[in-house]
Amino acid sequence: MDPDIPQKKPVRVTIFNQSYTLLASEDSQEVLALAHTVDDLMSSIAKQAGNIDSTRTAVLACLHLADQLRTLERDLEDLKQRVDAKSKQFSFLLDRVIDA
C-alpha cells in the first residue's frame, strides 16, 4: 500500500430518509456532519415547499448550496483584492521609508 494515498473507509449516512454508504478519505465525523447539514437543508426545504418529491427537494437544496458557494467565492475574491491593495500600499510606504 502506498502511504501517500489516504485510505478510504466506509461511512454510513442518512440523508432525507435514504441511507448511503460513502467512502471517505477524510475524517468520518466530517462526512457525517456534512450529511447532517444536507439532511437538515432538504428537510427544511420539503417542509417549506409542501408536498414535493425528493428529486425536486434535492435540486432546490443544490441550488441553495450553489448560491452559498457563489457568495463565498465572491467574498473571497473581494478579500483577495483588498489584501492585494493593502499589500501594494504597505509596499509603497515601506519603500518610501527605506528610501528616506
Biopython code that builds the backbone (N, CA, C, O; Angstrom):
import numpy as np
from Bio.PDB.StructureBuilder import StructureBuilder

atoms = [
    (1, "MET", "N", (0.827, -1.181, 0.000)),
    (1, "MET", "CA", (0.000, 0.000, 0.000)),
    (1, "MET", "C", (0.873, 1.247, 0.000)),
    (1, "MET", "O", (1.866, 1.321, 0.725)),
    (2, "ASP", "N", (0.500, 2.219, -0.812)),
    (2, "ASP", "CA", (1.236, 3.479, -0.890)),
    (2, "ASP", "C", (0.853, 4.354, 0.300)),
    (2, "ASP", "O", (-0.321, 4.686, 0.462)),
    (3, "PRO", "N", (1.840, 4.742, 1.151)),
    (3, "PRO", "CA", (1.496, 5.548, 2.330)),
    (3, "PRO", "C", (1.053, 6.968, 1.985)),
    (3, "PRO", "O", (0.469, 7.653, 2.824)),
    (4, "ASP", "N", (1.327, 7.419, 0.746)),
    (4, "ASP", "CA", (0.922, 8.768, 0.346)),
    (4, "ASP", "C", (-0.544, 8.847, -0.066)),
    (4, "ASP", "O", (-1.119, 9.934, -0.121)),
    (5, "ILE", "N", (-1.144, 7.702, -0.353)),
    (5, "ILE", "CA", (-2.553, 7.668, -0.763)),
    (5, "ILE", "C", (-3.400, 7.437, 0.488)),
    (5, "ILE", "O", (-3.261, 6.411, 1.154)),
    (6, "PRO", "N", (-4.286, 8.400, 0.811)),
    (6, "PRO", "CA", (-5.120, 8.228, 2.008)),
    (6, "PRO", "C", (-6.036, 7.015, 1.867)),
    (6, "PRO", "O", (-6.607, 6.766, 0.805)),
    (7, "GLN", "N", (-6.160, 6.279, 2.949)),
    (7, "GLN", "CA", (-7.037, 5.117, 2.956)),
    (7, "GLN", "C", (-8.489, 5.581, 3.083)),
    (7, "GLN", "O", (-8.816, 6.440, 3.902)),
    (8, "LYS", "N", (-9.333, 5.001, 2.266)),
    (8, "LYS", "CA", (-10.753, 5.347, 2.327)),
    (8, "LYS", "C", (-11.473, 4.313, 3.177)),
    (8, "LYS", "O", (-11.211, 3.113, 3.101)),
    (9, "LYS", "N", (-12.382, 4.822, 3.983)),
    (9, "LYS", "CA", (-13.160, 3.916, 4.820)),
    (9, "LYS", "C", (-14.638, 4.212, 4.622)),
    (9, "LYS", "O", (-15.014, 5.360, 4.387)),
    (10, "PRO", "N", (-15.479, 3.187, 4.714)),
    (10, "PRO", "CA", (-16.912, 3.402, 4.519)),
    (10, "PRO", "C", (-17.537, 4.153, 5.691)),
    (10, "PRO", "O", (-17.223, 3.908, 6.856)),
    (11, "VAL", "N", (-18.425, 5.069, 5.342)),
    (11, "VAL", "CA", (-19.176, 5.834, 6.338)),
    (11, "VAL", "C", (-20.645, 5.740, 5.953)),
    (11, "VAL", "O", (-21.018, 6.032, 4.816)),
    (12, "ARG", "N", (-21.463, 5.336, 6.891)),
    (12, "ARG", "CA", (-22.905, 5.192, 6.643)),
    (12, "ARG", "C", (-23.609, 6.480, 7.071)),
    (12, "ARG", "O", (-23.480, 6.920, 8.213)),
    (13, "VAL", "N", (-24.364, 7.083, 6.127)),
    (13, "VAL", "CA", (-25.094, 8.312, 6.426)),
    (13, "VAL", "C", (-26.542, 8.149, 5.983)),
    (13, "VAL", "O", (-26.864, 7.297, 5.155)),
    (14, "THR", "N", (-27.400, 8.979, 6.547)),
    (14, "THR", "CA", (-28.802, 9.020, 6.131)),
    (14, "THR", "C", (-29.127, 10.451, 5.745)),
    (14, "THR", "O", (-28.948, 11.381, 6.532)),
    (15, "ILE", "N", (-29.611, 10.610, 4.516)),
    (15, "ILE", "CA", (-29.997, 11.918, 4.006)),
    (15, "ILE", "C", (-31.409, 11.798, 3.444)),
    (15, "ILE", "O", (-31.673, 11.003, 2.541)),
    (16, "PHE", "N", (-32.289, 12.588, 3.986)),
    (16, "PHE", "CA", (-33.681, 12.628, 3.546)),
    (16, "PHE", "C", (-34.302, 11.224, 3.516)),
    (16, "PHE", "O", (-34.915, 10.810, 2.532)),
    (17, "ASN", "N", (-34.120, 10.517, 4.623)),
    (17, "ASN", "CA", (-34.671, 9.176, 4.843)),
    (17, "ASN", "C", (-34.094, 8.102, 3.908)),
    (17, "ASN", "O", (-34.681, 7.030, 3.760)),
    (18, "GLN", "N", (-32.967, 8.383, 3.291)),
    (18, "GLN", "CA", (-32.285, 7.396, 2.451)),
    (18, "GLN", "C", (-30.904, 7.140, 3.034)),
    (18, "GLN", "O", (-30.188, 8.080, 3.379)),
    (19, "SER", "N", (-30.526, 5.869, 3.146)),
    (19, "SER", "CA", (-29.208, 5.519, 3.668)),
    (19, "SER", "C", (-28.218, 5.383, 2.526)),
    (19, "SER", "O", (-28.533, 4.853, 1.461)),
    (20, "TYR", "N", (-27.023, 5.872, 2.774)),
    (20, "TYR", "CA", (-25.941, 5.803, 1.800)),
    (20, "TYR", "C", (-24.667, 5.365, 2.509)),
    (20, "TYR", "O", (-24.428, 5.730, 3.660)),
    (21, "THR", "N", (-23.859, 4.584, 1.814)),
    (21, "THR", "CA", (-22.526, 4.260, 2.307)),
    (21, "THR", "C", (-21.543, 4.987, 1.412)),
    (21, "THR", "O", (-21.485, 4.759, 0.204)),
    (22, "LEU", "N", (-20.775, 5.863, 2.028)),
    (22, "LEU", "CA", (-19.808, 6.680, 1.299)),
    (22, "LEU", "C", (-18.408, 6.228, 1.673)),
    (22, "LEU", "O", (-18.173, 5.778, 2.795)),
    (23, "LEU", "N", (-17.478, 6.348, 0.733)),
    (23, "LEU", "CA", (-16.080, 6.098, 1.028)),
    (23, "LEU", "C", (-15.428, 7.426, 1.325)),
    (23, "LEU", "O", (-15.423, 8.326, 0.485)),
    (24, "ALA", "N", (-14.878, 7.552, 2.520)),
    (24, "ALA", "CA", (-14.309, 8.824, 2.947)),
    (24, "ALA", "C", (-12.823, 8.657, 3.235)),
    (24, "ALA", "O", (-12.413, 7.765, 3.977)),
    (25, "SER", "N", (-12.032, 9.529, 2.637)),
    (25, "SER", "CA", (-10.603, 9.535, 2.942)),
    (25, "SER", "C", (-10.311, 10.536, 4.053)),
    (25, "SER", "O", (-9.234, 10.521, 4.649)),
    (26, "GLU", "N", (-11.265, 11.393, 4.322)),
    (26, "GLU", "CA", (-11.136, 12.383, 5.391)),
    (26, "GLU", "C", (-11.716, 11.806, 6.683)),
    (26, "GLU", "O", (-12.101, 10.639, 6.752)),
    (27, "ASP", "N", (-11.764, 12.642, 7.676)),
    (27, "ASP", "CA", (-12.336, 12.275, 8.968)),
    (27, "ASP", "C", (-13.802, 11.892, 8.784)),
    (27, "ASP", "O", (-14.580, 12.661, 8.219)),
    (28, "SER", "N", (-14.171, 10.731, 9.249)),
    (28, "SER", "CA", (-15.551, 10.266, 9.076)),
    (28, "SER", "C", (-16.544, 11.180, 9.788)),
    (28, "SER", "O", (-17.688, 11.297, 9.348)),
    (29, "GLN", "N", (-16.135, 11.828, 10.874)),
    (29, "GLN", "CA", (-17.025, 12.753, 11.576)),
    (29, "GLN", "C", (-17.366, 13.950, 10.697)),
    (29, "GLN", "O", (-18.477, 14.475, 10.761)),
    (30, "GLU", "N", (-16.419, 14.378, 9.883)),
    (30, "GLU", "CA", (-16.675, 15.494, 8.962)),
    (30, "GLU", "C", (-17.708, 15.091, 7.910)),
    (30, "GLU", "O", (-18.594, 15.877, 7.575)),
    (31, "VAL", "N", (-17.596, 13.885, 7.398)),
    (31, "VAL", "CA", (-18.561, 13.382, 6.418)),
    (31, "VAL", "C", (-19.943, 13.289, 7.053)),
    (31, "VAL", "O", (-20.942, 13.664, 6.438)),
    (32, "LEU", "N", (-19.997, 12.793, 8.272)),
    (32, "LEU", "CA", (-21.283, 12.711, 8.978)),
    (32, "LEU", "C", (-21.883, 14.098, 9.193)),
    (32, "LEU", "O", (-23.091, 14.285, 9.043)),
    (33, "ALA", "N", (-21.045, 15.061, 9.542)),
    (33, "ALA", "CA", (-21.536, 16.429, 9.758)),
    (33, "ALA", "C", (-22.066, 17.031, 8.461)),
    (33, "ALA", "O", (-23.103, 17.694, 8.461)),
    (34, "LEU", "N", (-21.360, 16.801, 7.357)),
    (34, "LEU", "CA", (-21.828, 17.309, 6.062)),
    (34, "LEU", "C", (-23.160, 16.671, 5.673)),
    (34, "LEU", "O", (-24.072, 17.353, 5.207)),
    (35, "ALA", "N", (-23.260, 15.369, 5.869)),
    (35, "ALA", "CA", (-24.507, 14.672, 5.547)),
    (35, "ALA", "C", (-25.650, 15.206, 6.407)),
    (35, "ALA", "O", (-26.770, 15.369, 5.922)),
    (36, "HIS", "N", (-25.375, 15.475, 7.666)),
    (36, "HIS", "CA", (-26.396, 16.025, 8.561)),
    (36, "HIS", "C", (-26.851, 17.412, 8.067)),
    (36, "HIS", "O", (-28.040, 17.729, 8.107)),
    (37, "THR", "N", (-25.907, 18.222, 7.607)),
    (37, "THR", "CA", (-26.239, 19.546, 7.073)),
    (37, "THR", "C", (-27.148, 19.423, 5.856)),
    (37, "THR", "O", (-28.142, 20.141, 5.740)),
    (38, "VAL", "N", (-26.807, 18.518, 4.956)),
    (38, "VAL", "CA", (-27.631, 18.315, 3.748)),
    (38, "VAL", "C", (-29.007, 17.782, 4.131)),
    (38, "VAL", "O", (-30.019, 18.218, 3.582)),
    (39, "ASP", "N", (-29.046, 16.845, 5.066)),
    (39, "ASP", "CA", (-30.324, 16.297, 5.518)),
    (39, "ASP", "C", (-31.200, 17.386, 6.119)),
    (39, "ASP", "O", (-32.388, 17.476, 5.808)),
    (40, "ASP", "N", (-30.614, 18.213, 6.981)),
    (40, "ASP", "CA", (-31.375, 19.315, 7.584)),
    (40, "ASP", "C", (-31.900, 20.277, 6.521)),
    (40, "ASP", "O", (-33.052, 20.707, 6.580)),
    (41, "LEU", "N", (-31.057, 20.610, 5.557)),
    (41, "LEU", "CA", (-31.458, 21.530, 4.496)),
    (41, "LEU", "C", (-32.609, 20.948, 3.680)),
    (41, "LEU", "O", (-33.597, 21.633, 3.417)),
    (42, "MET", "N", (-32.479, 19.689, 3.281)),
    (42, "MET", "CA", (-33.539, 19.069, 2.481)),
    (42, "MET", "C", (-34.839, 18.962, 3.271)),
    (42, "MET", "O", (-35.920, 19.166, 2.720)),
    (43, "SER", "N", (-34.739, 18.645, 4.543)),
    (43, "SER", "CA", (-35.951, 18.558, 5.381)),
    (43, "SER", "C", (-36.614, 19.919, 5.510)),
    (43, "SER", "O", (-37.840, 20.024, 5.460)),
    (44, "SER", "N", (-35.819, 20.949, 5.673)),
    (44, "SER", "CA", (-36.350, 22.308, 5.773)),
    (44, "SER", "C", (-37.032, 22.730, 4.474)),
    (44, "SER", "O", (-38.111, 23.320, 4.493)),
    (45, "ILE", "N", (-36.400, 22.424, 3.365)),
    (45, "ILE", "CA", (-36.985, 22.766, 2.056)),
    (45, "ILE", "C", (-38.294, 22.020, 1.855)),
    (45, "ILE", "O", (-39.285, 22.608, 1.422)),
    (46, "ALA", "N", (-38.305, 20.748, 2.162)),
    (46, "ALA", "CA", (-39.521, 19.943, 1.988)),
    (46, "ALA", "C", (-40.655, 20.476, 2.859)),
    (46, "ALA", "O", (-41.810, 20.510, 2.434)),
    (47, "LYS", "N", (-40.322, 20.886, 4.063)),
    (47, "LYS", "CA", (-41.336, 21.421, 4.974)),
    (47, "LYS", "C", (-41.919, 22.729, 4.424)),
    (47, "LYS", "O", (-43.129, 22.950, 4.477)),
    (48, "GLN", "N", (-41.038, 23.593, 3.895)),
    (48, "GLN", "CA", (-41.489, 24.887, 3.379)),
    (48, "GLN", "C", (-42.215, 24.762, 2.046)),
    (48, "GLN", "O", (-43.175, 25.488, 1.788)),
    (49, "ALA", "N", (-41.755, 23.840, 1.194)),
    (49, "ALA", "CA", (-42.308, 23.735, -0.162)),
    (49, "ALA", "C", (-43.573, 22.885, -0.213)),
    (49, "ALA", "O", (-44.286, 22.891, -1.216)),
    (50, "GLY", "N", (-43.843, 22.176, 0.831)),
    (50, "GLY", "CA", (-45.039, 21.329, 0.815)),
    (50, "GLY", "C", (-44.718, 19.959, 0.266)),
    (50, "GLY", "O", (-43.613, 19.448, 0.449)),
    (51, "ASN", "N", (-45.657, 19.383, -0.388)),
    (51, "ASN", "CA", (-45.548, 18.002, -0.854)),
    (51, "ASN", "C", (-44.839, 17.935, -2.207)),
    (51, "ASN", "O", (-45.489, 17.790, -3.242)),
    (52, "ILE", "N", (-43.506, 18.039, -2.200)),
    (52, "ILE", "CA", (-42.764, 17.883, -3.454)),
    (52, "ILE", "C", (-41.899, 16.629, -3.344)),
    (52, "ILE", "O", (-41.562, 16.185, -2.246)),
    (53, "ASP", "N", (-41.548, 16.069, -4.495)),
    (53, "ASP", "CA", (-40.792, 14.820, -4.474)),
    (53, "ASP", "C", (-39.330, 15.060, -4.084)),
    (53, "ASP", "O", (-38.847, 16.193, -4.065)),
    (54, "SER", "N", (-38.655, 13.973, -3.780)),
    (54, "SER", "CA", (-37.287, 14.066, -3.271)),
    (54, "SER", "C", (-36.316, 14.622, -4.311)),
    (54, "SER", "O", (-35.335, 15.273, -3.950)),
    (55, "THR", "N", (-36.575, 14.376, -5.592)),
    (55, "THR", "CA", (-35.689, 14.909, -6.625)),
    (55, "THR", "C", (-35.757, 16.426, -6.666)),
    (55, "THR", "O", (-34.728, 17.098, -6.735)),
    (56, "ARG", "N", (-36.962, 16.960, -6.625)),
    (56, "ARG", "CA", (-37.104, 18.429, -6.605)),
    (56, "ARG", "C", (-36.505, 19.015, -5.338)),
    (56, "ARG", "O", (-35.877, 20.073, -5.371)),
    (57, "THR", "N", (-36.697, 18.333, -4.235)),
    (57, "THR", "CA", (-36.110, 18.790, -2.975)),
    (57, "THR", "C", (-34.588, 18.823, -3.088)),
    (57, "THR", "O", (-33.950, 19.781, -2.652)),
    (58, "ALA", "N", (-34.013, 17.783, -3.670)),
    (58, "ALA", "CA", (-32.557, 17.712, -3.843)),
    (58, "ALA", "C", (-32.054, 18.813, -4.769)),
    (58, "ALA", "O", (-31.008, 19.409, -4.514)),
    (59, "VAL", "N", (-32.791, 19.084, -5.838)),
    (59, "VAL", "CA", (-32.388, 20.145, -6.773)),
    (59, "VAL", "C", (-32.431, 21.496, -6.071)),
    (59, "VAL", "O", (-31.510, 22.298, -6.225)),
    (60, "LEU", "N", (-33.482, 21.761, -5.307)),
    (60, "LEU", "CA", (-33.567, 23.027, -4.573)),
    (60, "LEU", "C", (-32.450, 23.145, -3.538)),
    (60, "LEU", "O", (-31.905, 24.229, -3.331)),
    (61, "ALA", "N", (-32.116, 22.046, -2.896)),
    (61, "ALA", "CA", (-31.007, 22.055, -1.938)),
    (61, "ALA", "C", (-29.688, 22.349, -2.652)),
    (61, "ALA", "O", (-28.865, 23.119, -2.156)),
    (62, "CYS", "N", (-29.495, 21.742, -3.802)),
    (62, "CYS", "CA", (-28.278, 22.004, -4.589)),
    (62, "CYS", "C", (-28.199, 23.466, -5.013)),
    (62, "CYS", "O", (-27.131, 24.074, -4.948)),
    (63, "LEU", "N", (-29.305, 24.024, -5.440)),
    (63, "LEU", "CA", (-29.322, 25.437, -5.821)),
    (63, "LEU", "C", (-28.999, 26.327, -4.629)),
    (63, "LEU", "O", (-28.266, 27.308, -4.761)),
    (64, "HIS", "N", (-29.540, 25.991, -3.480)),
    (64, "HIS", "CA", (-29.254, 26.759, -2.264)),
    (64, "HIS", "C", (-27.762, 26.695, -1.933)),
    (64, "HIS", "O", (-27.140, 27.718, -1.645)),
    (65, "LEU", "N", (-27.192, 25.488, -1.975)),
    (65, "LEU", "CA", (-25.772, 25.330, -1.673)),
    (65, "LEU", "C", (-24.889, 26.005, -2.726)),
    (65, "LEU", "O", (-23.847, 26.571, -2.394)),
    (66, "ALA", "N", (-25.305, 25.946, -3.990)),
    (66, "ALA", "CA", (-24.550, 26.620, -5.059)),
    (66, "ALA", "C", (-24.567, 28.131, -4.853)),
    (66, "ALA", "O", (-23.563, 28.804, -5.089)),
    (67, "ASP", "N", (-25.704, 28.663, -4.416)),
    (67, "ASP", "CA", (-25.811, 30.085, -4.122)),
    (67, "ASP", "C", (-24.885, 30.470, -2.973)),
    (67, "ASP", "O", (-24.205, 31.493, -3.040)),
    (68, "GLN", "N", (-24.857, 29.663, -1.932)),
    (68, "GLN", "CA", (-23.961, 29.922, -0.805)),
    (68, "GLN", "C", (-22.500, 29.875, -1.253)),
    (68, "GLN", "O", (-21.694, 30.714, -0.852)),
    (69, "LEU", "N", (-22.170, 28.898, -2.081)),
    (69, "LEU", "CA", (-20.806, 28.769, -2.590)),
    (69, "LEU", "C", (-20.418, 29.994, -3.413)),
    (69, "LEU", "O", (-19.332, 30.545, -3.234)),
    (70, "ARG", "N", (-21.295, 30.418, -4.307)),
    (70, "ARG", "CA", (-21.001, 31.590, -5.140)),
    (70, "ARG", "C", (-20.803, 32.834, -4.278)),
    (70, "ARG", "O", (-19.901, 33.630, -4.536)),
    (71, "THR", "N", (-21.631, 33.003, -3.269)),
    (71, "THR", "CA", (-21.484, 34.148, -2.362)),
    (71, "THR", "C", (-20.132, 34.106, -1.658)),
    (71, "THR", "O", (-19.450, 35.126, -1.555)),
    (72, "LEU", "N", (-19.746, 32.934, -1.176)),
    (72, "LEU", "CA", (-18.449, 32.797, -0.515)),
    (72, "LEU", "C", (-17.293, 33.031, -1.483)),
    (72, "LEU", "O", (-16.282, 33.625, -1.109)),
    (73, "GLU", "N", (-17.437, 32.569, -2.718)),
    (73, "GLU", "CA", (-16.395, 32.806, -3.725)),
    (73, "GLU", "C", (-16.244, 34.299, -4.009)),
    (73, "GLU", "O", (-15.128, 34.802, -4.138)),
    (74, "ARG", "N", (-17.362, 34.997, -4.104)),
    (74, "ARG", "CA", (-17.300, 36.453, -4.313)),
    (74, "ARG", "C", (-16.666, 37.159, -3.117)),
    (74, "ARG", "O", (-15.845, 38.060, -3.281)),
    (75, "ASP", "N", (-17.055, 36.741, -1.919)),
    (75, "ASP", "CA", (-16.469, 37.324, -0.711)),
    (75, "ASP", "C", (-14.966, 37.073, -0.669)),
    (75, "ASP", "O", (-14.197, 37.965, -0.313)),
    (76, "LEU", "N", (-14.547, 35.873, -1.029)),
    (76, "LEU", "CA", (-13.128, 35.535, -1.036)),
    (76, "LEU", "C", (-12.380, 36.365, -2.068)),
    (76, "LEU", "O", (-11.286, 36.858, -1.791)),
    (77, "GLU", "N", (-12.952, 36.525, -3.248)),
    (77, "GLU", "CA", (-12.309, 37.338, -4.288)),
    (77, "GLU", "C", (-12.190, 38.785, -3.836)),
    (77, "GLU", "O", (-11.160, 39.421, -4.060)),
    (78, "ASP", "N", (-13.229, 39.310, -3.205)),
    (78, "ASP", "CA", (-13.191, 40.670, -2.672)),
    (78, "ASP", "C", (-12.095, 40.795, -1.616)),
    (78, "ASP", "O", (-11.342, 41.768, -1.606)),
    (79, "LEU", "N", (-12.014, 39.820, -0.743)),
    (79, "LEU", "CA", (-10.984, 39.826, 0.300)),
    (79, "LEU", "C", (-9.584, 39.769, -0.320)),
    (79, "LEU", "O", (-8.682, 40.479, 0.123)),
    (80, "LYS", "N", (-9.403, 38.936, -1.333)),
    (80, "LYS", "CA", (-8.104, 38.847, -2.014)),
    (80, "LYS", "C", (-7.725, 40.189, -2.638)),
    (80, "LYS", "O", (-6.571, 40.611, -2.562)),
    (81, "GLN", "N", (-8.688, 40.848, -3.245)),
    (81, "GLN", "CA", (-8.416, 42.151, -3.865)),
    (81, "GLN", "C", (-8.058, 43.191, -2.809)),
    (81, "GLN", "O", (-7.159, 44.005, -3.021)),
    (82, "ARG", "N", (-8.752, 43.171, -1.677)),
    (82, "ARG", "CA", (-8.438, 44.120, -0.610)),
    (82, "ARG", "C", (-7.059, 43.855, -0.011)),
    (82, "ARG", "O", (-6.316, 44.791, 0.283)),
    (83, "VAL", "N", (-6.718, 42.574, 0.168)),
    (83, "VAL", "CA", (-5.394, 42.218, 0.683)),
    (83, "VAL", "C", (-4.319, 42.639, -0.312)),
    (83, "VAL", "O", (-3.278, 43.163, 0.085)),
    (84, "ASP", "N", (-4.560, 42.416, -1.592)),
    (84, "ASP", "CA", (-3.600, 42.818, -2.619)),
    (84, "ASP", "C", (-3.402, 44.333, -2.618)),
    (84, "ASP", "O", (-2.272, 44.815, -2.701)),
    (85, "ALA", "N", (-4.498, 45.080, -2.524)),
    (85, "ALA", "CA", (-4.397, 46.546, -2.498)),
    (85, "ALA", "C", (-3.630, 47.011, -1.260)),
    (85, "ALA", "O", (-2.781, 47.898, -1.350)),
    (86, "LYS", "N", (-3.928, 46.411, -0.102)),
    (86, "LYS", "CA", (-3.218, 46.778, 1.131)),
    (86, "LYS", "C", (-1.742, 46.405, 1.030)),
    (86, "LYS", "O", (-0.882, 47.156, 1.491)),
    (87, "SER", "N", (-1.444, 45.265, 0.438)),
    (87, "SER", "CA", (-0.051, 44.848, 0.278)),
    (87, "SER", "C", (0.716, 45.841, -0.580)),
    (87, "SER", "O", (1.850, 46.199, -0.264)),
    (88, "LYS", "N", (0.093, 46.283, -1.662)),
    (88, "LYS", "CA", (0.740, 47.276, -2.524)),
    (88, "LYS", "C", (0.943, 48.592, -1.778)),
    (88, "LYS", "O", (1.983, 49.239, -1.902)),
    (89, "GLN", "N", (-0.071, 48.974, -1.002)),
    (89, "GLN", "CA", (0.023, 50.208, -0.226)),
    (89, "GLN", "C", (1.150, 50.105, 0.804)),
    (89, "GLN", "O", (1.945, 51.036, 0.937)),
    (90, "PHE", "N", (1.228, 49.008, 1.521)),
    (90, "PHE", "CA", (2.288, 48.829, 2.515)),
    (90, "PHE", "C", (3.659, 48.761, 1.853)),
    (90, "PHE", "O", (4.634, 49.293, 2.383)),
    (91, "SER", "N", (3.734, 48.116, 0.707)),
    (91, "SER", "CA", (4.993, 48.035, -0.020)),
    (91, "SER", "C", (5.462, 49.433, -0.436)),
    (91, "SER", "O", (6.639, 49.770, -0.308)),
    (92, "PHE", "N", (4.526, 50.230, -0.931)),
    (92, "PHE", "CA", (4.841, 51.606, -1.325)),
    (92, "PHE", "C", (5.335, 52.406, -0.126)),
    (92, "PHE", "O", (6.342, 53.108, -0.215)),
    (93, "LEU", "N", (4.621, 52.301, 1.004)),
    (93, "LEU", "CA", (5.022, 53.027, 2.210)),
    (93, "LEU", "C", (6.375, 52.546, 2.729)),
    (93, "LEU", "O", (7.192, 53.357, 3.167)),
    (94, "LEU", "N", (6.615, 51.258, 2.685)),
    (94, "LEU", "CA", (7.887, 50.708, 3.127)),
    (94, "LEU", "C", (9.028, 51.196, 2.239)),
    (94, "LEU", "O", (10.105, 51.540, 2.726)),
    (95, "ASP", "N", (8.780, 51.222, 0.930)),
    (95, "ASP", "CA", (9.799, 51.745, 0.009)),
    (95, "ASP", "C", (10.116, 53.193, 0.314)),
    (95, "ASP", "O", (11.274, 53.604, 0.246)),
    (96, "ARG", "N", (9.093, 53.978, 0.651)),
    (96, "ARG", "CA", (9.320, 55.391, 0.958)),
    (96, "ARG", "C", (10.162, 55.535, 2.236)),
    (96, "ARG", "O", (11.045, 56.390, 2.312)),
    (97, "VAL", "N", (9.876, 54.686, 3.243)),
    (97, "VAL", "CA", (10.632, 54.756, 4.486)),
    (97, "VAL", "C", (12.085, 54.328, 4.263)),
    (97, "VAL", "O", (13.011, 54.939, 4.796)),
    (98, "ILE", "N", (12.268, 53.278, 3.476)),
    (98, "ILE", "CA", (13.624, 52.785, 3.192)),
    (98, "ILE", "C", (14.417, 53.819, 2.405)),
    (98, "ILE", "O", (15.603, 54.020, 2.667)),
    (99, "ASP", "N", (13.782, 54.469, 1.454)),
    (99, "ASP", "CA", (14.471, 55.440, 0.598)),
    (99, "ASP", "C", (14.720, 56.764, 1.328)),
    (99, "ASP", "O", (15.537, 57.568, 0.879)),
    (100, "ALA", "N", (14.040, 56.995, 2.429)),
    (100, "ALA", "CA", (14.185, 58.279, 3.141)),
    (100, "ALA", "C", (15.483, 58.362, 3.905)),
    (100, "ALA", "O", (15.754, 59.373, 4.554)),
]
sb = StructureBuilder()
sb.init_structure("model")
sb.init_model(0)
sb.init_chain("A")
sb.init_seg("    ")
for serial, (resi, resn, name, xyz) in enumerate(atoms, 1):
    if name == "N":
        sb.init_residue(resn, " ", resi, " ")
    sb.init_atom(name, np.array(xyz, "f"), 0.0, 1.0, " ", f" {name:<3s}", serial, name[0])
structure = sb.get_structure()
